[in-house]
Amino acid sequence: MTEIQAAPQADTASIEEMLKASGYSKTAIDYYITKPHMGQIPDADITSEMTGTCGDTMGIYIKMNNGVVGDAKYQVMGCAGAVSAAMAVVDLIKGKDLEYARSIDDGIVFKVLEEIPVKKHHCIQLAVKTLHKALDAYKD
């Protein structure tokens, strides 16, 4: 997957307005605009990729550090809901052990995002499923 860059500063106000009108919280909008955990980790210890029923595709890269998630990034080709959910997942798992990371579910991610449109709740599921697929493969 290719890396998606954050929007130029001049474009962010109109993007924020559009996403707010669509039902995204300020937190979800900020994740989408800044994309703080977007990218790849070339020497990742754990990786996985999934494509959702909507066609959005996510790849996750996790670097372990003494039994905890030292760094994590997602590559996302998808909508604002998918990007926001993936970025929230990384914030939830960084610095945590794999048992905690495995406990992350849709409800926890939704609480972080605060609000996204109902039609985008499947994006949260995709981010969580991508994480769980990676952790399951790593455990095996």
C-alpha positions as CSV (number, residue, x, y, z in Angstrom):
1,M,0.0,0.0,0.0
2,T,1.1,3.5,-0.6
3,E,1.3,6.1,2.2
4,I,-1.5,8.6,2.3
5,Q,-0.4,12.1,3.4
6,A,-2.3,14.5,5.7
7,A,-4.3,17.2,4.0
8,P,-2.5,20.6,3.3
9,Q,-3.3,23.1,6.1
10,A,-5.5,25.3,3.8
11,D,-7.8,22.4,3.1
12,T,-8.4,21.3,6.7
13,A,-11.2,23.8,7.5
14,S,-13.4,22.7,4.7
15,I,-12.7,19.0,5.5
16,E,-13.5,19.6,9.2
17,E,-16.8,21.2,8.3
18,M,-17.8,18.5,5.9
19,L,-17.0,15.7,8.4
20,K,-18.7,17.5,11.3
21,A,-21.8,17.8,9.2
22,S,-21.6,14.1,8.4
23,G,-21.6,13.2,12.1
24,Y,-17.9,12.8,13.0
25,S,-16.7,14.1,16.4
26,K,-13.8,16.5,16.8
27,T,-11.6,13.6,18.0
28,A,-12.4,11.5,14.9
29,I,-11.9,14.5,12.6
30,D,-8.5,15.2,14.2
31,Y,-7.4,11.6,13.7
32,Y,-8.4,11.8,10.0
33,I,-6.7,15.1,9.3
34,T,-3.4,14.5,11.2
35,K,-3.2,10.7,10.6
36,P,-0.7,10.4,13.5
37,H,-0.1,6.7,13.1
38,M,-0.3,6.3,9.3
39,G,2.6,4.5,7.6
40,Q,4.6,1.3,7.7
41,I,7.2,-0.1,10.1
42,P,9.8,-1.9,7.8
43,D,11.1,-4.2,10.6
44,A,7.7,-4.8,12.2
45,D,7.4,-7.9,14.4
46,I,3.7,-8.3,13.7
47,T,1.8,-7.5,10.5
48,S,-1.5,-8.2,8.9
49,E,-3.8,-6.9,6.2
50,M,-7.6,-7.0,5.7
51,T,-10.1,-5.7,3.2
52,G,-13.6,-4.9,4.5
53,T,-16.9,-5.6,2.9
54,C,-17.0,-1.9,1.8
55,G,-13.6,-2.3,0.0
56,D,-11.5,-0.3,2.5
57,T,-8.2,-2.0,3.0
58,M,-6.0,-1.8,6.2
59,G,-2.6,-3.1,7.0
60,I,-1.2,-3.0,10.5
61,Y,2.5,-3.0,11.6
62,I,3.5,-3.6,15.2
63,K,6.9,-3.4,16.7
64,M,7.4,-5.0,20.1
65,N,9.6,-3.7,22.8
66,N,10.2,-5.8,25.9
67,G,6.8,-7.5,25.7
68,V,4.8,-4.3,25.0
69,V,3.8,-2.6,21.8
70,G,6.6,-0.1,21.2
71,D,5.2,1.3,18.0
72,A,2.3,0.6,15.7
73,K,1.1,2.0,12.4
74,Y,-1.7,1.4,10.0
75,Q,-1.7,1.8,6.2
76,V,-5.3,2.6,5.3
77,M,-6.9,2.9,1.9
78,G,-10.4,4.0,2.8
79,C,-12.7,6.6,4.2
80,A,-12.5,9.0,7.1
81,G,-14.1,6.4,9.4
82,A,-11.5,3.8,8.5
83,V,-8.6,6.2,9.1
84,S,-10.0,7.5,12.3
85,A,-10.7,4.0,13.7
86,A,-7.2,2.8,12.8
87,M,-5.5,5.8,14.4
88,A,-7.6,5.3,17.6
89,V,-6.6,1.6,17.8
90,V,-2.9,2.6,17.8
91,D,-3.4,5.1,20.6
92,L,-5.1,2.3,22.6
93,I,-2.4,-0.3,22.1
94,K,0.9,1.6,22.2
95,G,2.8,0.9,25.4
96,K,0.4,-2.0,26.3
97,D,1.0,-5.7,26.3
98,L,-0.5,-8.1,23.8
99,E,-3.1,-9.4,26.2
100,Y,-4.4,-5.9,26.6
101,A,-4.2,-5.3,22.8
102,R,-6.2,-8.4,22.3
103,S,-8.9,-7.1,24.6
104,I,-9.6,-4.1,22.4
105,D,-13.1,-4.3,20.9
106,D,-15.4,-2.1,18.8
107,G,-17.0,-0.5,21.9
108,I,-13.7,0.7,23.3
109,V,-12.6,2.2,20.0
110,F,-16.0,3.9,19.6
111,K,-15.6,5.5,23.0
112,V,-12.3,7.0,21.9
113,L,-13.8,8.3,18.7
114,E,-16.9,9.6,20.5
115,E,-19.0,9.7,17.4
116,I,-18.9,8.6,13.8
117,P,-21.8,8.2,11.4
118,V,-23.8,5.0,12.0
119,K,-23.0,3.9,8.4
120,K,-19.3,4.0,9.3
121,H,-19.4,1.7,12.4
122,H,-18.1,-1.1,10.2
123,C,-14.9,0.8,9.9
124,I,-14.3,0.4,13.6
125,Q,-14.9,-3.4,13.2
126,L,-12.4,-3.5,10.3
127,A,-9.7,-1.8,12.4
128,V,-10.3,-4.1,15.3
129,K,-10.4,-7.2,13.1
130,T,-7.2,-6.3,11.4
131,L,-5.5,-5.9,14.8
132,H,-6.9,-9.3,16.1
133,K,-5.9,-11.0,12.9
134,A,-2.3,-9.8,13.4
135,L,-2.2,-10.8,17.0
136,D,-3.7,-14.3,16.2
137,A,-1.0,-14.9,13.5
138,Y,1.7,-13.7,15.9
139,K,0.5,-16.1,18.7
140,D,0.5,-19.0,16.3
